[in-house]
Amino acid sequence: MKRTILIYGFALAALTALLKFVEYQYIIKDLKLEFYIGTVAVFFTGLGVWMGLRLTKPRKIPEVQTIPTAMQPLPPNESHAAKFGISKREMEVLQLISEGLSNQEIADRLFLSLNTVKTHSSNLFLKLDAKRRTQAIQKAKELGILA
C-alpha cells in the first residue's frame, strides 16, 4: 500500500513540475494558449489512462486449500458401539448430538417424534454412564465410538 501511494505521489509531483515548466515557457516565450491547454489535456489524459490501467488490473484470488484426507473426520466406529449395546439409531442420535443439534432438530432430521429422540438420548446416557449431552459426547470419544 505504501509503495502505491509513493508511486502516485511521485507521478503527480512530476506532472505538476512539468506543467509548471510548460506554464513558465508560456509566460516567458509567449506560447499560444492553445498549446498550453493541449499540453495539460495530454498530460491528464495520460495520467487517467495510466491510473485506470493500474486500478482495474485483475487481482489474484488465493486458492482454496482442501483438507487432507488424514485430517477429515472419521466415521463413527460401530464395532465399539456394539460392545456397549448402542443401536444403529442411537448411534445416529449420538452423532447428531455431537454436531450440536437440539432434540427437536434431531427429530426433524431423522423423521422421529420428539419423545423417541428423548428416549434414545436417555438410553445413551445410561449406556455411557453420562448425565449430560456434553459428558456423553466426551465419553463416546474416549471410548472410540465417535471420532
C-alpha positions in Angstrom: 0.0 0.0 0.0 2.8 2.4 0.9 4.5 1.6 -2.4 1.4 2.5 -4.4 1.0 5.8 -2.5 4.6 6.7 -3.2 4.3 5.9 -6.9 1.2 8.0 -7.3 2.8 10.8 -5.2 5.9 10.9 -7.3 3.9 10.7 -10.5 1.7 13.7 -9.5 4.7 15.7 -8.4 6.5 15.1 -11.7 3.4 16.1 -13.7 3.0 19.2 -11.6 6.6 20.1 -12.2 6.2 19.5 -15.9 3.1 21.6 -16.0 4.8 24.5 -14.1 7.7 24.3 -16.6 5.2 24.5 -19.5 3.5 27.4 -17.8 6.8 29.1 -17.4 7.5 28.6 -21.1 4.1 30.0 -21.9 4.7 33.2 -19.8 8.3 33.7 -20.9 8.3 32.7 -24.6 4.8 33.8 -25.3 3.5 30.4 -26.4 -0.1 30.3 -27.6 -2.8 29.5 -25.1 -4.0 26.5 -27.2 -0.6 24.9 -26.8 -0.7 25.2 -23.0 -4.2 23.8 -22.8 -3.4 21.0 -25.2 -0.3 20.1 -23.1 -2.3 20.0 -19.9 -5.0 17.9 -21.6 -2.4 15.4 -22.9 -0.8 15.0 -19.5 -4.0 14.5 -17.6 -5.3 12.1 -20.3 -2.1 10.1 -19.9 -2.4 10.1 -16.1 -6.0 9.0 -16.3 -5.2 6.1 -18.7 -2.3 5.0 -16.5 -4.3 5.1 -13.3 -7.2 3.4 -14.9 -5.0 0.5 -16.1 -3.4 0.2 -12.6 -6.6 0.3 -10.7 -8.6 -2.1 -13.0 -5.9 -4.7 -13.2 -7.4 -8.1 -12.1 -6.2 -9.2 -8.7 -5.0 -12.7 -7.9 -7.6 -14.7 -5.9 -5.9 -17.1 -3.4 -6.6 -20.8 -4.0 -8.8 -22.7 -1.6 -6.9 -25.4 0.1 -8.5 -28.8 0.5 -8.3 -30.7 3.8 -6.0 -33.7 3.6 -7.8 -37.0 4.0 -5.9 -37.7 7.1 -7.5 -34.6 8.8 -11.1 -35.3 7.7 -13.4 -36.6 10.5 -13.6 -40.3 10.7 -16.9 -42.1 10.5 -18.3 -43.5 13.8 -16.9 -46.9 14.9 -19.9 -49.2 15.0 -18.0 -52.2 16.4 -17.2 -50.2 19.5 -20.8 -49.1 19.7 -22.0 -52.7 19.6 -19.8 -53.5 22.6 -21.8 -51.0 24.7 -25.2 -52.1 23.3 -25.7 -48.9 21.3 -28.1 -49.5 18.4 -27.7 -48.0 15.0 -30.5 -45.4 15.6 -29.0 -44.4 18.9 -25.7 -44.0 17.1 -27.3 -41.7 14.7 -28.8 -39.7 17.5 -25.4 -39.5 19.3 -23.7 -38.3 16.1 -26.3 -35.5 15.7 -25.9 -34.6 19.4 -22.2 -34.3 18.8 -23.0 -31.9 16.0 -24.8 -29.6 18.5 -28.4 -30.2 17.3 -31.3 -29.9 19.7 -33.7 -32.7 20.3 -36.3 -31.1 18.1 -33.7 -30.6 15.3 -32.7 -34.3 15.6 -36.3 -35.4 15.5 -36.8 -33.3 12.3 -33.7 -34.6 10.6 -34.4 -38.3 11.5 -38.1 -38.1 11.0 -38.8 -39.2 14.6 -41.0 -37.9 17.3 -39.5 -35.7 20.0 -40.3 -38.3 22.6 -38.4 -41.0 20.6 -35.4 -38.8 20.5 -35.6 -38.2 24.2 -35.9 -42.0 24.8 -32.8 -42.6 22.6 -30.9 -39.9 24.5 -31.8 -41.3 27.8 -30.7 -44.8 26.7 -27.4 -43.3 25.5 -26.9 -41.6 28.8 -27.5 -44.9 30.7 -25.2 -46.9 28.4 -22.4 -44.4 28.5 -22.9 -43.6 32.2 -23.3 -39.9 31.5 -25.6 -37.2 33.0 -25.4 -34.6 30.3 -25.1 -34.4 26.5 -21.6 -33.0 26.6 -20.5 -35.7 29.0 -22.0 -38.4 26.7 -20.1 -37.0 23.7 -16.8 -36.8 25.7 -17.2 -40.4 26.9 -18.1 -41.6 23.4 -14.9 -40.0 22.0 -12.8 -41.5 24.8 -14.2 -45.0 24.1 -13.6 -44.6 20.4 -17.3 -44.7 19.5 -17.2 -41.2 18.0 -14.2 -39.9 16.0 
